[in-house]
Amino acid sequence: QVQLVESGGGLVQSGGSLRLSCAASGIRFSIYAVGWYRQAPGKQRELVAAITRGGSTNIADSVKGRFTISRENSKNSLYLQMNSLKPEDTAVYYCNLGGWSSDYWGQGTQVTVSS
């Protein structure tokens, strides 16, 4: 059974930092492109950052220069380092394996940035 478990969300002041982690189990993590998506209230889910199995990254323009995605295949883990957080970054953040159309999603972790 595939499981993706996110952690690291929370409440932070504007300008602060958080590091999200996603631990995968029940799947051969290293062969998948993986990524982080987010969904704010009343908005559609959107891609934040993705990383291929080869390590190439794709970062949304809205977070470029502030967020960094990384993966550690030996630990079946995905990370998102978020710096200089803004109130508009407030959302539920989801870990994903295999892209938008895949079935592999975490349960989400709430990130709230206060002004």
N, C-alpha and C positions, 0 to 999 in steps of 0.2 A: 504494500500500500504506500503510495506516494504521499509524503507530508512535507510541507513547507511552513516553517514556523518563524515568524518575524519577531524581533525584539528591538528595544532601544528607543521607542517613541516616548513622547512625554510633552510637558509644557515647558517652554523656554521663552525668554524675552527676545525681542527683536535684536538682531546682531549676534545672537548666541549660536551655539553649535550643538549638533546631535549626531550620533553615529548609529545607523540602523544596521541590524544583522539579520540574515535569513539562513536558517539551517535546513538543509534538505536531507531527506532520507527516503529509502525505497526506490531510488532511481539512480541511474548512472549520470550523476551531475555533470561530470567533465565534458560530456559530448554535446551539451545543450548551450545555446545562447540563452542568457538570463538577463533579467532586468527588473527595474523598479517602476511601478506606475503609481499614480495617486488620483484620488477623487475627492474633491471638495463638495460641500453641500450644494445641491442644485446644479452641479456641473457634471460633465461627462468625465469618465476615467481617461487619463492622459499618460503618455509615456514620459517618464522623468529621465531615465538613463538606462542604457543597455550595454552589455558586453558580450562579445562572441566567445566561442570556446578558444579562439586564438588570442584573445585579449584586446581586440579592437573595440573601441567604445563609441557610443552615440549618445550625446548629451543634449537635452532640450535647451533651446536658446534661453528660456526663462531662468534656467539655473546654471548656465554655463559660467565657469569661473568661480562658482560658489560650491557646487556639489562635485564629488568624485565617486565614481563607482569602481569597485574592485571585486575580485573573486579569489578564493583559495580552494582549489580543487581538492587538495589533500584533506581538507576539512569539510568538503561538501558545503561550502559557505559562500555567501554573497554579502557584500557590504555597501553602504551608501554613507559617505562622510558628507555632512551638510554643514556648511559654514555660512556666516553672514545671513542668517535666516531672517525672513521677512514675514509679516502677517499673511501675505498672500500665499505663502508656502503651507499654510494650515490646510490639512487634508488627512484622509486615511491613506497610508502608503502600503502598497501591496508588492510582494515579491512574486515573480513570474518565471517559469521555465518554458522556453519554447516559443515565446511570442504571443501576440494578442489573441490569436485563435486557438491557443492550446488550452487544455483542461487543467493545467498545473498552476494553481494560484494559492498563495497563502491567505490567512484569514484577515490580514491587515493589522496595522498598528497606527494609532492616532498620533499625529504631530500637530501641536497647537503652538502658534507663535503669537505672543502678546505684544501689543505696541507700547 
